[in-house]
Amino acid sequence: MVMRLDKFLAHAGLGTRSEVKKIIRSGRVLLNGVAAKRPEDKVDEGMEVLLDGKVVSYAVSEYYMLNKPKGVVSASRDKDAKTVVDYITCPHAKDLFPAGRLDKDTEGLLLLTNDGPLAHELLSPKKHVEKVYQVWVEGMVTAEDQKLFGEGLDIGDGKKTRPAKLEKISYYDGEGRLLDFDGFEAGSAEIDNLEKPEENRICQTRLEITITEGRYHQIKRMFGKVGKSVQYLRRVSMGNLVLDEGLEPGGYRSLTEEEIFGLKIFKKT
């Protein structure tokens, strides 16, 4: 294996290609004891690579899909709580990290990898990666709510959210029974014209929301802005990657070659 030094360091999870080039030019990297100065310097098998005196190891990129359960922290390690990496039992699990995070009480799709550049691209605000969540909300989500989410909401951090889509909306009564409104499309303007007794039967709205950001507690804060409380939240897709419904909470599997290819194609766009 012969590889450019900047690519070697990036694949080792030490930063993006541009970031590791700066590290190399600073003289902090040694190749077999000699300071490297050029990103294009070659790393061959058997060479010792040191950064700030510590050995840098190249690991083959690994990708795992986890169906994250509730109560688990989206981190590589935590002194008090179980983390998502604790579920993975591969030989190099200690080198894995979650590409993004889900709140502790949120379930669903999480990508764990040691591919730093790919994770960086997927999480970049400039990429606007679509993330789809299943949400259960207390009360009735209306057509006006759909409009407000589509326009963006001020959730208190000085900048409106990017447009979000609310789709696949359905309504349930207090017994968990699906309500049918005589053919009205759930979430359409007609739903806002329900007579009061019928409207009062709505105890829960279930829907899908698509966002392209990842702000702190974003979905909960967005629904809070329109006076509604999120009861359940589960991520089902991120970019081209879709949660395998055969995975129980806490279950994981390696990504297929097609899934990895899809992520890398997305990275280039």
For each residue, the residues with C-beta under 8 A, 3 or more apart:
1: 44 45 58
2: 42 43 44
3: 7 8 11 42 43 58
4: 7 8 39 40 41 42 43
5: 8 9 24 29 31 36 38 39 40 41 42 43 49
6: 9 10 17 20 21 24 39 40
7: 3 4 10 11 17
8: 3 4 5 11 12 43 49 56 58
9: 5 6 12 14 15 20 23 24 29 49 51 56
10: 6 7 13 14 15 16 17 19 20 116 117
11: 3 7 8 58 59 61 115 116 117
12: 8 9 56 57 58 59 116
13: 10 95 97 114 115 116
14: 9 10 19 20 23 51 56 116
15: 9 10 18 19 20 23 116
16: 10 19 20 116 117 120
17: 6 7 10 20 21 39 117
18: 15 21 22
19: 10 14 15 16 22 23
20: 6 9 10 14 15 16 17 23 24 39
21: 6 17 18 24 25 39
22: 18 19 25 26
23: 9 14 15 19 20 26 28 29 51
24: 5 6 9 20 21 28 29 36 37 38 39 41
25: 21 22 37 39
26: 22 23
27: 35 36 37
28: 23 24 51 52
29: 5 9 23 24 35 36 49 50 51 56
30: 33 34 35 36 48 49 50
31: 5 34 36 41 43 47 48 49
32: 47 48
33: 30 48
34: 30 31
35: 27 29 30
36: 5 24 27 29 30 31 41
37: 24 25 27 41
38: 5 24 41
39: 4 5 6 17 20 21 24 25
40: 4 5 6
41: 4 5 24 31 36 37 38
42: 2 3 4 5
43: 2 3 4 5 8 31 47 49 58
44: 1 2 47
45: 1
46:
47: 31 32 43 44
48: 30 31 32 33 55
49: 5 8 9 29 30 31 43 55 56
50: 29 30 53 54 55 56
51: 9 14 23 28 29 54 56
52: 28
53: 50
54: 50 51
55: 48 49 50
56: 8 9 12 14 29 49 50 51
57: 12
58: 1 3 8 11 12 43
59: 11 12 62 92 95 114
60:
61: 11 113 114 115 118
62: 59 90 92 95 96 113 114 115 254
63: 111 112 113 115 254 255 259 260 263
64: 88 90 96 111 112 113 252 253 254 255
65: 109 110 111 241 243 244 247 252 253 254 255 259
66: 84 87 88 109 110 111 112 247 250 251 252
67: 107 108 109 110 243 244 247 248 249 250 251 252
68: 72 74 84 102 106 107 108 109 110 249 250
69: 72 107 249 250
70: 104 105 106 107 249
71: 81 82 104 105
72: 68 69 81 82 83 84 86 87 104
73: 78 81 82 83 84 104
74: 68 83 84 98 100 101 102 103 104 110
75: 78 83 84 85 98 101
76: 83 85 94 96 97 98
77: 83 85
78: 73 75 81 82 83
79:
80:
81: 71 72 73 78 104
82: 71 72 73 78 86
83: 72 73 74 75 76 77 78 86
84: 66 68 72 73 74 75 87 88 98 110 112
85: 75 76 77 88 93 94 96 97 98 112
86: 72 82 83
87: 66 72 84 250 252
88: 64 66 84 85 93 96 112 252
89: 93
90: 62 64 93 96
91:
92: 59 62 95 96 114
93: 85 88 89 90 96
94: 76 85
95: 13 59 62 92 114
96: 62 64 76 85 88 90 92 93 112 113 114
97: 13 76 85 112 113 114 119
98: 74 75 76 84 85 101 110 111 112
99: 110 111 112 113 118 119 122 123
100: 74 110 111 119 122 123 214 238
101: 74 75 98 214
102: 68 74 106 107 108 110 235
103: 74 106 217 220 233
104: 70 71 72 73 74 81
105: 70 71 233
106: 68 70 102 103 233 234 235
107: 67 68 69 70 102 233 234 235 249
108: 67 68 102 133 134 233 234 235 236 243
109: 65 66 67 68 235 236 237 238 241 242 243
110: 65 66 67 68 74 84 98 99 100 102 235
111: 63 64 65 66 98 99 100 119 122 238 241 255 263
112: 63 64 66 84 85 88 96 97 98 99 252
113: 61 62 63 64 96 97 99 118 119
114: 13 59 61 62 92 95 96 97
115: 11 13 61 62 63 118 119
116: 10 11 12 13 14 15 16 119 120
117: 10 11 16 17 120 121 267
118: 61 99 113 115 121 122 263 264 267
119: 97 99 100 111 113 115 116 122 123
120: 16 116 117 123 124
121: 117 118 124 127 267
122: 99 100 111 118 119 127 129 238 239 263 266 267
123: 99 100 119 120 127 129 214
124: 120 121 127
125: 128 213
126:
127: 121 122 123 124
128: 125 162 212
129: 122 123 212 238 239 266
130: 210 211 212 237 238 239
131: 210 211 212 214 235 237 238 239
132: 208 209 210 235 236 237 238
133: 108 208 209 210 211 219 233 234 235 236
134: 108 206 207 208 232 233 234 236
135: 206 207 208 209 219 223 230 232 233 234
136: 204 205 206 230 231 232 233
137: 141 204 205 206 207 223 228 229 230 231
138: 203 204 228 229 230 231
139: 202 203 204 205 227 228 229
140: 171 191 199 202 205
141: 137 145 146 166 169 187 205 207 228
142: 145 146 187 191 192
143: 146 147 187 188 189 191 192
144: 147 148 192
145: 141 142 148 149 166 226 228
146: 141 142 143 149 150 166 187
147: 143 144 150 151
148: 144 145 151 153 225 226
149: 145 146 152 153 163 164 165 166 209 222 226
150: 146 147 163 164 165 166
151: 147 148 160 163
152: 149 160 161 162 163 164
153: 148 149 160 161 222 225 226
154: 159 160 225
155: 161 215 218 221 222 224 225
156: 221
157: 215
158:
159: 154
160: 151 152 153 154
161: 152 153 155 164 211 213 215 218 222
162: 128 152 211 212 213
163: 149 150 151 152
164: 149 150 152 161 209 210 211 212 222
165: 149 150 209 210
166: 141 145 146 149 150 169 187 207 208 209
167: 187 207 208 209 210
168: 207 208
169: 141 166 186 187 205 206 207
170: 178 179 186 205 206 207
171: 140 178 179 181 186 191 202 204 205 206
172: 176 177 178 179 202 203 204 205 206
173: 176 177 179 201 202 203
174: 201 203
175:
176: 172 173 204
177: 172 173
178: 170 171 172
179: 170 171 172 173 201 202
180:
181: 171 184 186 190 191 194 198
182:
183:
184: 181 188 190 191
185: 188 190 191
186: 169 170 171 181 191
187: 141 142 143 146 166 167 169 191 207
188: 143 184 185 191
189: 143 192 193
190: 181 184 185 193
191: 140 142 143 171 181 184 185 186 187 188 194
192: 142 143 144 189
193: 189 190
194: 181 191 198 199
195: 198 199
196: 199 200
197: 200 201
198: 181 194 195 201
199: 140 194 195 196 202
200: 196 197
201: 173 174 179 197 198
202: 139 140 171 172 173 179 199 205
203: 138 139 172 173 174
204: 136 137 138 139 171 172 176 231
205: 136 137 139 140 141 169 170 171 172 202 228
206: 134 135 136 137 169 170 171 172
207: 134 135 137 141 166 167 168 169 170 187
208: 132 133 134 135 166 167 168 236
209: 132 133 135 149 164 165 166 167 219
210: 130 131 132 133 164 165 167
211: 130 131 133 161 162 164 214 218 219
212: 128 129 130 131 162 164
213: 125 161 162 218
214: 100 101 123 131 211 218
215: 155 157 161 218 221
216: 221
217: 103 220 221
218: 155 161 211 213 214 215 221 222
219: 133 135 209 211 222 223 230 233
220: 103 217 223 224 230 233
221: 155 156 215 216 217 218 224 225
222: 149 153 155 161 164 218 219 225 226
223: 135 137 219 220 226 228 229 230
224: 155 220 221 227 228 229
225: 148 153 154 155 221 222
226: 145 148 149 153 222 223
227: 139 224
228: 137 138 139 141 145 205 223 224
229: 137 138 139 223 224
230: 135 136 137 138 219 220 223 233
231: 136 137 138 204
232: 134 135 136
233: 103 105 106 107 108 133 134 135 136 219 220 230
234: 106 107 108 133 134 135
235: 102 106 107 108 109 110 131 132 133 238 243
236: 108 109 132 133 134 208 242 243
237: 109 130 131 132 241 242 243
238: 100 109 111 122 129 130 131 132 235 241
239: 122 129 130 131 262 263 266
240: 259 262 263 265 266
241: 65 109 111 237 238 255 259 262 263
242: 109 236 237
243: 65 67 108 109 235 236 237 247
244: 65 67 247 253
245:
246: 251
247: 65 66 67 243 244 251 252 253
248: 67 251
249: 67 68 69 70 107
250: 66 67 68 69 87
251: 66 67 246 247 248
252: 64 65 66 67 87 88 112 247
253: 64 65 244 247
254: 62 63 64 65
255: 63 64 65 111 241 259 260 263
256: 259 260
257: 260 261
258: 261 262
259: 63 65 240 241 255 256 262 263
260: 63 255 256 257 263 264
261: 257 258 264 265
262: 239 240 241 258 259 265 266
263: 63 111 118 122 239 240 241 255 259 260 266 267
264: 118 260 261 267 268
265: 240 261 262 268 269
266: 122 129 239 240 262 263 269
267: 117 118 121 122 263 264
268: 264 265
269: 265 266
